[in-house]
Amino acid sequence: MPKPTPDDASMNRSLPPCGFPRRLLILLYDTLAVVALMMLGTASLLVFHNERLTAGKDLWYSLYLGVFWFLYLAWCWRNGEMTLGMRSWGVKLVCEDGQRLAWSGCFIRFFVSLVSVLALGAGFFWALFDPARRTWHDKASKTRLVRTGR
């Protein structure tokens, strides 16, 4: 991926922000993709592990699934600025500085989105009141979701 120029950052700022209903649709699409990946991850684990595993009860299995989830999102954000849901709804993730999102930014975005969920969705609903339509995880990772015009 070529290194962004200062013009990329200004162009990304001019794109309209992603609205809340579209964010919900993206979340739905990406949930389906993540569940499918977790099923594949579980199937590959069952080849080597005979015992019954329960997400939420078995710490290592839960962490294993969390890693699958994180790697799907981080890979998509870093290598195309879009998850499957984002691509379907014409939205991309951009950094405020125009650069590609670093792994540390991916982790911050992922972790703060989990905190948002634990806060009964408050971090997501924040986008309804923020003038730039950013969520907590957008603000923490210095990113935003913008519509690509498709």
MDTraj code that builds the backbone (N, CA, C; nanometers):
import mdtraj as md
import numpy as np

residues = "MET PRO LYS PRO THR PRO ASP ASP ALA SER MET ASN ARG SER LEU PRO PRO CYS GLY PHE PRO ARG ARG LEU LEU ILE LEU LEU TYR ASP THR LEU ALA VAL VAL ALA LEU MET MET LEU GLY THR ALA SER LEU LEU VAL PHE HIS ASN GLU ARG LEU THR ALA GLY LYS ASP LEU TRP TYR SER LEU TYR LEU GLY VAL PHE TRP PHE LEU TYR LEU ALA TRP CYS TRP ARG ASN GLY GLU MET THR LEU GLY MET ARG SER TRP GLY VAL LYS LEU VAL CYS GLU ASP GLY GLN ARG LEU ALA TRP SER GLY CYS PHE ILE ARG PHE PHE VAL SER LEU VAL SER VAL LEU ALA LEU GLY ALA GLY PHE PHE TRP ALA LEU PHE ASP PRO ALA ARG ARG THR TRP HIS ASP LYS ALA SER LYS THR ARG LEU VAL ARG THR GLY ARG".split()
xyz = np.array([
    [0.0858, -0.1174, 0.0000],
    [0.0000, 0.0000, 0.0000],
    [0.0904, 0.1237, 0.0000],
    [0.0689, 0.2178, -0.0938],
    [0.1542, 0.3364, -0.0984],
    [0.1356, 0.4242, 0.0241],
    [0.2431, 0.4962, 0.0555],
    [0.2382, 0.5870, 0.1701],
    [0.1456, 0.7042, 0.1385],
    [0.0528, 0.7362, 0.2309],
    [-0.0412, 0.8468, 0.2058],
    [0.0315, 0.9811, 0.1959],
    [-0.0254, 1.0685, 0.1193],
    [0.0279, 1.2035, 0.1069],
    [-0.0577, 1.2971, 0.1911],
    [-0.0098, 1.4189, 0.2177],
    [-0.0930, 1.5148, 0.2905],
    [-0.2278, 1.5382, 0.2225],
    [-0.2326, 1.5236, 0.0893],
    [-0.3591, 1.5410, 0.0174],
    [-0.4594, 1.4326, 0.0550],
    [-0.4094, 1.3100, 0.0859],
    [-0.4990, 1.2018, 0.1268],
    [-0.5728, 1.2389, 0.2550],
    [-0.5023, 1.2980, 0.3509],
    [-0.5650, 1.3359, 0.4781],
    [-0.6724, 1.4413, 0.4546],
    [-0.6451, 1.5408, 0.3691],
    [-0.7452, 1.6447, 0.3451],
    [-0.8631, 1.5895, 0.2654],
    [-0.8369, 1.4970, 0.1728],
    [-0.9460, 1.4363, 0.0973],
    [-1.0360, 1.3548, 0.1912],
    [-0.9745, 1.2782, 0.2837],
    [-1.0524, 1.1983, 0.3779],
    [-1.1374, 1.2860, 0.4692],
    [-1.0868, 1.4037, 0.5055],
    [-1.1649, 1.4950, 0.5899],
    [-1.2867, 1.5490, 0.5168],
    [-1.2799, 1.5553, 0.3846],
    [-1.3917, 1.6094, 0.3081],
    [-1.5010, 1.5052, 0.2831],
    [-1.4724, 1.3784, 0.3071],
    [-1.5739, 1.2746, 0.2872],
    [-1.6769, 1.2811, 0.3988],
    [-1.8039, 1.2548, 0.3675],
    [-1.9081, 1.2632, 0.4714],
    [-1.8932, 1.1501, 0.5736],
    [-1.9234, 1.1798, 0.6998],
    [-1.9125, 1.0758, 0.8030],
    [-2.0204, 0.9693, 0.7865],
    [-1.9909, 0.8539, 0.8384],
    [-2.0854, 0.7431, 0.8363],
    [-2.1929, 0.7679, 0.9418],
    [-2.3178, 0.7537, 0.9051],
    [-2.4282, 0.7728, 0.9987],
    [-2.4503, 0.6514, 1.0875],
    [-2.5281, 0.6708, 1.1915],
    [-2.5519, 0.5659, 1.2906],
    [-2.6251, 0.4440, 1.2324],
    [-2.7313, 0.4610, 1.1537],
    [-2.7978, 0.3417, 1.0979],
    [-2.7045, 0.2561, 1.0126],
    [-2.6201, 0.3216, 0.9342],
    [-2.5239, 0.2482, 0.8501],
    [-2.4228, 0.1746, 0.9372],
    [-2.3816, 0.2368, 1.0486],
    [-2.2905, 0.1687, 1.1427],
    [-2.3535, 0.0407, 1.1963],
    [-2.4817, 0.0464, 1.2277],
    [-2.5507, -0.0725, 1.2793],
    [-2.5552, -0.1835, 1.1741],
    [-2.5800, -0.1463, 1.0496],
    [-2.5824, -0.2457, 0.9422],
    [-2.4439, -0.3067, 0.9212],
    [-2.3417, -0.2250, 0.9285],
    [-2.2045, -0.2748, 0.9173],
    [-2.1760, -0.3726, 1.0306],
    [-2.2179, -0.3363, 1.1514],
    [-2.1978, -0.4226, 1.2678],
    [-2.2654, -0.5578, 1.2468],
    [-2.3856, -0.5570, 1.1924],
    [-2.4579, -0.6814, 1.1653],
    [-2.3817, -0.7676, 1.0643],
    [-2.3400, -0.7100, 0.9543],
    [-2.2652, -0.7847, 0.8524],
    [-2.1360, -0.8414, 0.9103],
    [-2.0609, -0.7568, 0.9825],
    [-1.9334, -0.8027, 1.0363],
    [-1.9511, -0.9078, 1.1448],
    [-2.0625, -0.9023, 1.2167],
    [-2.0902, -1.0060, 1.3159],
    [-2.1023, -1.1416, 1.2475],
    [-2.1692, -1.1461, 1.1343],
    [-2.1820, -1.2713, 1.0596],
    [-2.0452, -1.3226, 1.0155],
    [-1.9597, -1.2330, 0.9672],
    [-1.8253, -1.2729, 0.9238],
    [-1.7425, -1.3231, 1.0418],
    [-1.7500, -1.2533, 1.1545],
    [-1.6721, -1.2929, 1.2726],
    [-1.7205, -1.4271, 1.3267],
    [-1.8500, -1.4483, 1.3317],
    [-1.9032, -1.5767, 1.3795],
    [-1.8540, -1.6900, 1.2888],
    [-1.8558, -1.6687, 1.1584],
    [-1.8064, -1.7709, 1.0653],
    [-1.6583, -1.7997, 1.0900],
    [-1.5780, -1.6952, 1.1100],
    [-1.4356, -1.7154, 1.1386],
    [-1.4147, -1.7886, 1.2705],
    [-1.4940, -1.7550, 1.3704],
    [-1.4816, -1.8227, 1.4997],
    [-1.5208, -1.9701, 1.4873],
    [-1.6184, -1.9998, 1.4035],
    [-1.6562, -2.1393, 1.3806],
    [-1.5411, -2.2154, 1.3146],
    [-1.4751, -2.1530, 1.2173],
    [-1.3587, -2.2154, 1.1541],
    [-1.2455, -2.2334, 1.2547],
    [-1.2236, -2.1313, 1.3364],
    [-1.1203, -2.1408, 1.4391],
    [-1.1496, -2.2516, 1.5383],
    [-1.2749, -2.2649, 1.5757],
    [-1.3147, -2.3711, 1.6685],
    [-1.2986, -2.5076, 1.6037],
    [-1.3378, -2.5197, 1.4777],
    [-1.3227, -2.6475, 1.4072],
    [-1.1762, -2.6888, 1.3996],
    [-1.0878, -2.5923, 1.3715],
    [-0.9446, -2.6256, 1.3651],
    [-0.8906, -2.6628, 1.5033],
    [-0.9440, -2.6034, 1.6072],
    [-0.9010, -2.6361, 1.7428],
    [-0.9495, -2.7745, 1.7842],
    [-1.0697, -2.8125, 1.7429],
    [-1.1258, -2.9420, 1.7804],
    [-1.0484, -3.0600, 1.7214],
    [-0.9735, -3.0351, 1.6144],
    [-0.8897, -3.1400, 1.5570],
    [-0.7848, -3.1847, 1.6588],
    [-0.7366, -3.0913, 1.7405],
    [-0.6306, -3.1194, 1.8366],
    [-0.6793, -3.1286, 1.9807],
    [-0.8030, -3.0929, 2.0059],
    [-0.8541, -3.0825, 2.1429],
    [-0.9858, -3.1581, 2.1531],
    [-0.9913, -3.2599, 2.2372],
    [-1.1092, -3.3454, 2.2455],
    [-1.2126, -3.2978, 2.3463],
    [-1.1733, -3.2145, 2.4401],
    [-1.2631, -3.1758, 2.5478],
    [-1.3665, -3.0737, 2.5011],
    [-1.4749, -3.0674, 2.5766],
    [-1.5794, -2.9695, 2.5484],
    [-1.5282, -2.8302, 2.5872],
    [-1.5480, -2.7336, 2.4986],
    [-1.5046, -2.5963, 2.5221],
    [-1.6260, -2.5050, 2.5235],
    [-1.6262, -2.4092, 2.6148],
    [-1.7373, -2.3150, 2.6248],
    [-1.6819, -2.1735, 2.6317],
    [-1.7191, -2.0927, 2.5332],
    [-1.6764, -1.9525, 2.5339],
    [-1.7376, -1.8833, 2.6554],
    [-1.6593, -1.8034, 2.7221],
    [-1.7056, -1.7342, 2.8414],
    [-1.6737, -1.8097, 2.9691],
    [-1.6631, -1.9412, 2.9588],
    [-1.6275, -2.0226, 3.0762],
    [-1.4820, -2.0670, 3.0712],
    [-1.4364, -2.1074, 2.9551],
    [-1.2980, -2.1515, 2.9381],
    [-1.2130, -2.0318, 2.8961],
    [-1.1285, -1.9852, 2.9876],
    [-1.0510, -1.8630, 2.9646],
    [-0.9682, -1.8703, 2.8366],
    [-0.8911, -1.9781, 2.8177],
    [-0.8020, -1.9856, 2.7021],
    [-0.8798, -1.9932, 2.5717],
    [-0.9893, -2.0632, 2.5732],
    [-1.0724, -2.0719, 2.4535],
    [-1.1343, -1.9350, 2.4218],
    [-1.1780, -1.8643, 2.5231],
    [-1.2355, -1.7304, 2.5030],
    [-1.1302, -1.6350, 2.4470],
    [-1.0087, -1.6408, 2.5003],
    [-0.9000, -1.5573, 2.4485],
    [-0.8657, -1.5945, 2.3045],
    [-0.8665, -1.7235, 2.2762],
    [-0.8408, -1.7740, 2.1410],
    [-0.9413, -1.7136, 2.0424],
    [-1.0690, -1.7158, 2.0792],
    [-1.1726, -1.6579, 1.9929],
    [-1.1564, -1.5064, 1.9809],
    [-1.1188, -1.4412, 2.0916],
    [-1.0948, -1.2971, 2.0888],
    [-0.9823, -1.2594, 1.9944],
    [-0.8795, -1.3431, 1.9892],
    [-0.7686, -1.3185, 1.8972],
    [-0.8166, -1.3295, 1.7531],
    [-0.8988, -1.4297, 1.7225],
    [-0.9560, -1.4416, 1.5876],
    [-1.0323, -1.3146, 1.5511],
    [-1.1140, -1.2684, 1.6436],
    [-1.1961, -1.1496, 1.6225],
    [-1.1081, -1.0280, 1.5949],
    [-1.0092, -1.0066, 1.6832],
    [-0.9195, -0.8929, 1.6681],
    [-0.8430, -0.8992, 1.5355],
    [-0.7880, -1.0162, 1.5029],
    [-0.7069, -1.0266, 1.3815],
    [-0.7886, -1.0019, 1.2549],
    [-0.9137, -1.0467, 1.2532],
    [-0.9999, -1.0176, 1.1381],
    [-1.0146, -0.8668, 1.1207],
    [-1.0537, -0.7975, 1.2275],
    [-1.0760, -0.6533, 1.2186],
    [-0.9468, -0.5787, 1.1860],
    [-0.8396, -0.6090, 1.2588],
    [-0.7130, -0.5375, 1.2387],
    [-0.6601, -0.5591, 1.0972],
    [-0.6685, -0.6820, 1.0477],
    [-0.6195, -0.7085, 0.9130],
    [-0.6991, -0.6274, 0.8111],
    [-0.8310, -0.6256, 0.8269],
    [-0.9155, -0.5485, 0.7349],
    [-0.8865, -0.3989, 0.7437],
    [-0.8747, -0.3465, 0.8649],
    [-0.8497, -0.2035, 0.8822],
    [-0.7153, -0.1626, 0.8237],
    [-0.6149, -0.2475, 0.8393],
    [-0.4807, -0.2131, 0.7929],
    [-0.4610, -0.2382, 0.6433],
    [-0.5308, -0.3350, 0.5871],
    [-0.5049, -0.3769, 0.4495],
    [-0.6201, -0.3462, 0.3547],
    [-0.6774, -0.2335, 0.3647],
    [-0.7837, -0.1955, 0.2729],
    [-0.8819, -0.0985, 0.3348],
    [-0.8629, -0.0715, 0.4633],
    [-0.9444, 0.0261, 0.5359],
    [-1.0912, -0.0128, 0.5464],
    [-1.1251, -0.1385, 0.5131],
    [-1.2649, -0.1808, 0.5149],
    [-1.2772, -0.3253, 0.5600],
    [-1.3766, -0.3503, 0.6450],
    [-1.4174, -0.4864, 0.6734],
    [-1.5176, -0.5270, 0.5657],
    [-1.5652, -0.6500, 0.5694],
    [-1.6657, -0.6921, 0.4709],
    [-1.7921, -0.6075, 0.4819],
    [-1.8343, -0.5801, 0.6044],
    [-1.9527, -0.4966, 0.6246],
    [-1.9326, -0.3551, 0.5720],
    [-1.8158, -0.2996, 0.5970],
    [-1.7860, -0.1642, 0.5494],
    [-1.7862, -0.1596, 0.3969],
    [-1.7269, -0.2609, 0.3368],
    [-1.7221, -0.2657, 0.1903],
    [-1.8634, -0.2734, 0.1334],
    [-1.9490, -0.3519, 0.1967],
    [-2.0869, -0.3684, 0.1499],
    [-2.1661, -0.2386, 0.1566],
    [-2.1363, -0.1554, 0.2556],
    [-2.2136, -0.0326, 0.2769],
    [-2.1382, 0.0935, 0.2361],
    [-2.0273, 0.0793, 0.1619],
    [-1.9570, 0.1953, 0.1081],
    [-1.8980, 0.2858, 0.2146],
    [-1.8287, 0.2246, 0.3108],
    [-1.7689, 0.2994, 0.4213],
    [-1.6251, 0.2537, 0.4369],
    [-1.5362, 0.3461, 0.4716],
    [-1.3994, 0.3065, 0.5021],
    [-1.3528, 0.3747, 0.6299],
    [-1.2513, 0.3168, 0.6893],
    [-1.1908, 0.3689, 0.8112],
    [-1.0700, 0.4527, 0.7720],
    [-1.0660, 0.5766, 0.8192],
    [-0.9522, 0.6626, 0.7893],
    [-0.8948, 0.7176, 0.9194],
    [-0.7649, 0.7376, 0.9178],
    [-0.6964, 0.7997, 1.0319],
    [-0.6977, 0.9506, 1.0122],
    [-0.7032, 1.0220, 1.1222],
    [-0.7058, 1.1687, 1.1153],
    [-0.5816, 1.2246, 1.0477],
    [-0.4668, 1.1547, 1.0605],
    [-0.3426, 1.2048, 1.0016],
    [-0.3192, 1.1553, 0.8585],
    [-0.4126, 1.0755, 0.8047],
    [-0.3994, 1.0266, 0.6681],
    [-0.3125, 0.9034, 0.6536],
    [-0.2521, 0.8562, 0.7615],
    [-0.1661, 0.7387, 0.7579],
    [-0.2494, 0.6108, 0.7680],
    [-0.1849, 0.4985, 0.7444],
    [-0.2490, 0.3693, 0.7650],
    [-0.2548, 0.3426, 0.9150],
    [-0.3642, 0.2856, 0.9622],
    [-0.3821, 0.2579, 1.1044],
    [-0.2763, 0.1585, 1.1511],
    [-0.2036, 0.1945, 1.2566],
    [-0.1002, 0.1080, 1.3136],
    [-0.1644, -0.0044, 1.3946],
    [-0.0866, -0.1082, 1.4220],
    [-0.1369, -0.2185, 1.5036],
    [-0.1815, -0.1684, 1.6399],
    [-0.1079, -0.0746, 1.6958],
    [-0.1469, -0.0203, 1.8269],
    [-0.2819, 0.0514, 1.8167],
    [-0.3047, 0.1230, 1.7083],
    [-0.4335, 0.1888, 1.6870],
    [-0.5457, 0.0881, 1.6701],
    [-0.5156, -0.0236, 1.6030],
    [-0.6150, -0.1312, 1.5888],
    [-0.6536, -0.1855, 1.7254],
    [-0.5526, -0.2073, 1.8103],
    [-0.5809, -0.2609, 1.9433],
    [-0.6628, -0.1618, 2.0251],
    [-0.6260, -0.0350, 2.0203],
    [-0.7011, 0.0676, 2.0945],
    [-0.8452, 0.0712, 2.0460],
    [-0.8640, 0.0711, 1.9153],
    [-0.9997, 0.0750, 1.8583],
    [-1.0800, -0.0470, 1.9021],
    [-1.0198, -0.1645, 1.8960],
    [-1.0867, -0.2884, 1.9351],
    [-1.1207, -0.2873, 2.0846],
    [-1.0229, -0.2531, 2.1673],
    [-1.0432, -0.2560, 2.3124],
    [-1.1495, -0.1542, 2.3554],
    [-1.1433, -0.0336, 2.3044],
    [-1.2400, 0.0697, 2.3440],
    [-1.3798, 0.0341, 2.2928],
    [-1.3894, -0.0334, 2.1797],
    [-1.5222, -0.0758, 2.1341],
    [-1.5812, -0.1800, 2.2289],
    [-1.4964, -0.2665, 2.2852],
    [-1.5452, -0.3620, 2.3859],
    [-1.5926, -0.2888, 2.5108],
    [-1.5185, -0.1866, 2.5522],
    [-1.5599, -0.1050, 2.6671],
    [-1.6941, -0.0382, 2.6367],
    [-1.7105, 0.0082, 2.5135],
    [-1.8367, 0.0707, 2.4724],
    [-1.9542, -0.0248, 2.4869],
    [-1.9326, -0.1491, 2.4485],
    [-2.0380, -0.2502, 2.4611],
    [-2.0683, -0.2753, 2.6079],
    [-1.9639, -0.2881, 2.6890],
    [-1.9841, -0.3120, 2.8327],
    [-2.0549, -0.1956, 2.9005],
    [-2.0425, -0.0766, 2.8439],
    [-2.1118, 0.0413, 2.8967],
    [-2.2510, 0.0531, 2.8345],
    [-2.3093, -0.0618, 2.8029],
    [-2.4443, -0.0698, 2.7449],
    [-2.4571, 0.0071, 2.6133],
    [-2.3502, 0.0071, 2.5365],
    [-2.3520, 0.0701, 2.4048],
    [-2.3305, 0.2199, 2.4052],
    [-2.3004, 0.2759, 2.5222],
    [-2.2860, 0.4223, 2.5315],
    [-2.1820, 0.4765, 2.4347],
    [-2.0725, 0.4028, 2.4156],
    [-1.9684, 0.4484, 2.3245],
    [-2.0130, 0.4528, 2.1801],
    [-2.1047, 0.3643, 2.1433],
    [-2.1597, 0.3643, 2.0078],
    [-2.2632, 0.4746, 1.9923],
    [-2.3505, 0.4880, 2.0927],
    [-2.4546, 0.5911, 2.0869],
    [-2.3963, 0.7325, 2.0901],
    [-2.2728, 0.7447, 2.1343],
    [-2.2038, 0.8741, 2.1361],
    [-2.2056, 0.9374, 1.9967],
    [-2.2014, 0.8523, 1.8933],
    [-2.1999, 0.9017, 1.7544],
    [-2.3261, 0.9803, 1.7200],
    [-2.4344, 0.9549, 1.7917],
    [-2.5578, 1.0289, 1.7660],
    [-2.5473, 1.1752, 1.8079],
    [-2.4588, 1.2048, 1.9013],
    [-2.4465, 1.3401, 1.9573],
    [-2.3187, 1.4111, 1.9166],
    [-2.2188, 1.3364, 1.8726],
    [-2.0917, 1.3964, 1.8322],
    [-2.1103, 1.4670, 1.6978],
    [-2.0659, 1.5934, 1.6852],
    [-2.0834, 1.6665, 1.5586],
    [-2.0190, 1.5950, 1.4382],
    [-1.9089, 1.5232, 1.4625],
    [-1.8415, 1.4516, 1.3542],
    [-1.8878, 1.3057, 1.3452],
    [-1.9899, 1.2683, 1.4243],
    [-2.0470, 1.1329, 1.4276],
    [-1.9452, 1.0256, 1.4650],
    [-1.8555, 1.0600, 1.5575],
    [-1.7543, 0.9638, 1.6028],
    [-1.8005, 0.8922, 1.7286],
    [-1.7578, 0.7676, 1.7409],
    [-1.7825, 0.6879, 1.8609],
    [-1.6627, 0.7019, 1.9539],
    [-1.6731, 0.6392, 2.0714],
    [-1.5595, 0.6415, 2.1637],
    [-1.4359, 0.5792, 2.0986],
    [-1.4547, 0.4672, 2.0288],
    [-1.3378, 0.4007, 1.9701],
    [-1.2816, 0.4789, 1.8512],
    [-1.3638, 0.5564, 1.7826],
    [-1.3116, 0.6470, 1.6793],
    [-1.2214, 0.7522, 1.7437],
    [-1.2723, 0.8123, 1.8501],
    [-1.1972, 0.9192, 1.9164],
    [-1.0671, 0.8671, 1.9772],
    [-1.0739, 0.7506, 2.0440],
    [-0.9553, 0.6954, 2.1100],
    [-0.8467, 0.6557, 2.0104],
    [-0.8870, 0.6038, 1.8956],
    [-0.7883, 0.5593, 1.7963],
    [-0.7563, 0.6660, 1.6922],
    [-0.8163, 0.7845, 1.7070],
    [-0.7950, 0.8955, 1.6134],
    [-0.8295, 0.8546, 1.4702],
    [-0.9463, 0.7899, 1.4591],
    [-0.9957, 0.7454, 1.3290],
    [-1.1399, 0.7910, 1.3130],
    [-1.1929, 0.7699, 1.1950],
    [-1.3356, 0.7927, 1.1729],
    [-1.3816, 0.7084, 1.0554],
    [-1.5093, 0.6802, 1.0552],
    [-1.5705, 0.6090, 0.9429],
    [-1.6308, 0.7107, 0.8488],
    [-1.5956, 0.6983, 0.7215],
    [-1.6479, 0.7909, 0.6213],
    [-1.7123, 0.7126, 0.5076],
    [-1.8101, 0.7748, 0.4451],
    [-1.8738, 0.7133, 0.3298],
    [-1.7866, 0.7367, 0.2073],
    [-1.7756, 0.6342, 0.1258],
    [-1.6883, 0.6431, 0.0100],
    [-1.7587, 0.6910, -0.1149],
    [-1.8898, 0.7108, -0.1064],
    [-1.9635, 0.7606, -0.2204],
    [-2.0201, 0.6525, -0.3094],
    [-2.0026, 0.5265, -0.2675],
    [-2.0600, 0.4172, -0.3474],
    [-2.2026, 0.3951, -0.3091],
])
top = md.Topology()
chain = top.add_chain()
for i, resn in enumerate(residues, 1):
    res = top.add_residue(resn, chain, resSeq=i)
    for name in ("N", "CA", "C"):
        top.add_atom(name, md.element.get_by_symbol(name[0]), res)
traj = md.Trajectory(xyz[None], top)
